[in-house]
Amino acid sequence: MNVPVSEQRIRAFVFAGLREALKPYGVEFAPILREAGLTAEAVADGFAWVSLDRFALTLTLAAQATGDPCFGLKYGAAARLTSNPLGYVLANAPDLRTAIKSFSRYHRVLTTNRFEFVESAGAGRIEWSYPVTMPNVTQVSDFALMRFVWRIQCLIGASWRPIAVGLIHQEPEDIAEYEKRLGLRIAFNQPANSIAISSATLGLPLPGADAQLFNLVTRFCEKQIEHQNAADDDPLNRVREAIIRCLEQGQANPRSVAEEIGVSAGSLDRRLKAQGTSFQRLLDDTRRCLAHRYLFESSLKLTDIAARVGYSELSAFSRAARRWFGASPRSFRRLATQLPAPRP
């Protein structure tokens, strides 16, 4: 299926095994896909692009249909390591550090959402997030977290657990499944999803690695990235992401956002006008989307949500929420618990 360039996408490889994962629950695959706006034919070719929104919705619907709030977490651990090109990259790197660095470099072969790996002070940190406008992030965050942890366990041993993990969604009532699979150091309501790995673990060699296959697959990934770079990204998505980073630093103004994306404030203004919008309009819409997500999918205090979306006073945030949602933040959150999961 054709997916607009401006829409966040993921390869259909992620659907491989979903039918089998649903069977123990007595849930059929096709109705789940159909409700998510997909078909079996659309996801049959693993290398086909599909909407990331629709994959996230599929996992949310699967969790609802199975009655298992940990469905995404469990599905994350149900796949072959070498089920896609990046699986071969991971499996054939000389050591775990090279494997993860290579995955970070080439992750856009599989998905367009943000993914980063950084090292500092004796540890490495994998971090990823989803577009602020994307709903249904709980199950897909659990899936991605467990899929990467499971990949590392395939490489170095099933007993491995991260130093710590972070998840953007609220803490569920029962975290026993999380602790069993991920260890005890789990933080919820975080700004981004993350996995922390010790330097000693990163230095472990991967004895089954094939250097020739690693070079072959990385060359393939390089070519794929070149093709994808040929298509222009939606400029508004870049500005939204820069606004979010600046909000985290407490300085979301035209100059700071322009610096974040490497242009002048005047150039940013012209670009936004060319897209039929303005900085203030985009800032307000980004704040609204962030507030919607935090109120729906986190248990953060209202004062913390206000700060994260750029309001130093709860009263100012409340006025904005009434304008955005027609209700106070507290009332909107109460209403949100009675609503079905948001759709794309």
N, C-alpha and C positions, 0 to 999 in steps of 0.2 A: 504494500500500500504506500502511496505517496504521502509524506508528512511535510507540512510547511517548514522552511528553514528556521523560522522564528519560534517554532514549537520545540520544547525539549524532547529529545528522543532517546530510545534505547533499542538495542538489537533484540530481535525475537528469540535469541538464545535463552533469555531468562524465562521463557515459558516452557522450555524443555523439562519434562518431569512433573509439570503441574497436574496433569491428568492423573498420574499415578499417586501424587501426594494427596489428592482429593478422595481417592477410592476408599481408603480405610474409614473415612467419615460417611461413606454412602452418598457423596455429593457428586453430581455430574459436572463435567468440564464445560460442555457446550453452553448450557444456560448461563454460567458465570461469565464466559466470554461475551455472550450475546448482550447481557445486561450492561457490560462494560463498553459496549459499542464495537466489539471485535468479532472476528470469525476464526474458526480453526484454520481456514485457508490463509488468512492474513498473517498468522504466526507460524505457519508450517516451515517457511524458509528462515532458518536461524539467523541469517545475515540480513534479513529485511529490517528496515527501521519501523518502529511503532512508537506511538505517543507514550512518553514517560507518564503523563497524567493517567492514561488508560491502563498502563501496567499497575500503577499505584492503586487505581480504583479496583482492578481485578483482584489484587491481594486483599483489599478491604472487604470486598464482596465475599471472597473465599473465607475470610475469618468470620464474617457474619453467618454464612451458610453452614459452616462447620461448627459454629458455636465455640471456636477455639481462639481466644485472644492472642495466643502465641503462635498462630499459624504461620505468620511471616518469618518468625524466628526459626521454626522447625523446617520450613521450606528452604530457608537459606542453607541448611546443612544437607540438602538432598540433591546432589548433582555430581557429575564426574569432574575432576580437576581440569582435564583437558577437553572440556566440552566446547571451547571457543579459542580463538587465537591467543588471547591473553592468558588463558590457562596453560598453553604451551610455553609462553614466555616465562611464567612463574615456575613451571616445573623444570625448565632447562637452564635457568640462570645458575651461575657458579655458587652463589650464596644468597641468603634470604634478603640481605640489604639490596643487592643488585636486582633481585626479583621484584621487590616492592618499588624501588626507584624506576624500574622499567615499566611496571604496571602504571605508575603515576604518569610517566611520560606518554604512554600509549592508551590511557584509559578512554580517550575520546573515540577510539576505534569501536568501543562498545556502547558508550553513553555520552551525552553532551552536558550532563550536570557537573558541577564543580567537584574536583577531587585533588587533594594535595598530600604530599609527604614531606615532612621536615624533620631534621635531627637537631637536638641540642641537649647539653648536659647529661650525657649518658643514656639517652632514650630517643626513640623515633616516634613520630605521631602521624598517623593517617587521619585525614579530616575530609569530610565531604558534606555537601548540603544540597538542597533542592530549591528551585525558584520560589520566591516568596508568594507568588500567585498560585502555587500548586497545592491543592487540598490532598487529603488522604495520605499523609506522610508517615503515620505511625507504623503500619505494616511494612511499607517499603523500606523504611529506615531499619526496622528489625531484620528484614530479609538481607539487605546489603551488609549490615554489620555481621550477621552470622555467616553469610556467604564468604566474607573475607577472612573471618576467624577460622572457618572450616578449611579454606584453602591453605592457610598457614599450618593448620594441624595436619593436613595431608602431607605437607612437605617436611615437617620436623617432629611430628608425633601428636597423637590424639589427646595426650594429657596436658598439652600447652594451654595456658590461659594468658590473656593480656595483662599488663600491669594495671591498666584501668581502661574503662570505656565510657563514652558519653553519648547520650541520645537526646534528640531535640524534643521528643514528646514527653508527656507527663508520666509519672510513675504509676504503673498499674497497681491494683489492689494486691495482687499476688506476684511477687518477683522471684519465686522459687525456680522457675524454669530458666530465667535469666542468670541467676546465680549458679545453677548447675552447669550451664553451658559456657558462661563467661567469667566466672569468678565473683568475688564479693565486692570489688571496687567498681560499682556502676553508678553513674550520676545521670539523672534525668533533668529535663527542662534546660538543656544546654543550648548555646547559640548555634552549635554545629554537632553533627555526629562525629565520633572520633574513636580511635583505637591507639593505645600507647604500648610500645614494644621496647624492651630493654636493648641496649647496644650489644650486650653479650648474645642475645637471641638473634639480632640482626646479622651478626658475624658468622652464624652457623653455616657451614658448607652444605650444599645440596648434593649428596653423593650420586643420585641418579641422573644428574644433569648431562645433557648432550650439547656440547658447545656448538657443533655444526648446526643442529636444529634450532638452537637459540638464535644464532646469527641469521638463519633463514627466516624465522618468524619475525624477528625484529625488523628486518628489511621489508617484509610484507606490511608490517604496521606503519613503518615510515611512509610507504607509498599511500596507504589509506589516509594517514593524517594530511599528506600533501593534497590529496583530492578534496578532503573535507575543508581544508583551509582555503581552497579556491572559492568556496561559497561564503559570502559575507554573513557575519552574525547580525542578528537584529540589534541595531545600535541602542534601542531603548532597554534591552535586557542588560547590556553592559553598564548603562547608566544606573539602572535599578540596583545592580550588584554593588556598584561603587557607593550609591546612597546608603545601602545597608551597612557596608563596612564603615562609612563615615558616621552613621548613627551609633555604631558600637563604640566609636572613639569620641562621641559627643560633639561632633562638628560637621553636621550635614548642611553645608552651605554651598552655593555655586562654585566658589573658588576651591574649596577643599575637594569637592567631587570632581571638578575638572582636573585638579592635580592627580587625583587617584587614577584617572583613566589616561593621563598624559597629554592633556590638551589645555589651551587657555580657556578662561571663563567665557570670553567672547566667542570662541569657536564652539564651546558647548552650547551656548545660547543659540547660535545659528543652526547647529545640528538639530536641536530640539524643535526649533521653529519649522525646520524642513520636514519634521515628522508630525507637524500639526499639534504640538504640545509646548509646554513651558516647564522650567525647572520646578516652580512651585506646584504646578499641577501633578507632575510626576512624583515629587516628594510626598505630596498629600496622598496620592494613590498607593505609593509604596508603604507609607505608614498605615494606611487602612488595611492593606493586605497582611502586613505583619501583625497588626492588632487582631484581625480576624483569626489568623492561625493561632496566636498565643491564647486567645480566649477560648477557642474551640479545642485545641490540642495540647494545652499545657495546664499545669496547676500553679503557675507562677502567681505571686501576689499582684494585685492591680498596680501597686506602686512600682513594682519591678517591670511590669509590662509597659507602663507609662514611660519609664526611663529608657527601655529598649527601643521604643518607637520615637524617642526624641523629645519627650515632655518632662520638664523638671518638676512640674506641679500636677498632682492627680486631678485637680479641678480642670486644668486645661485639657488633659486627656479625656476627661468625662464629657466636656463640651464637644470635642472632636468626635467621640464615639456616638453621641446623640445625632450629630450631623451625618455620620457615615451609616449608622445602623438603626437610627430612630429609637434608640434606647440607651440607657446608661451602661457602662461596662459590666456592672454587676448583674443587671437585668438581662443583658445580652448573653452573658455566660450561663445564667440560669436557663434561659430559653434554649441555648445551644445544646444542653444536656438532654433535651427532649426531642431534638431533631435527628433525622437519619444522617448518616455520614454524607458530607458535602460531595457533590458530583463535579466533574470538570465542566 
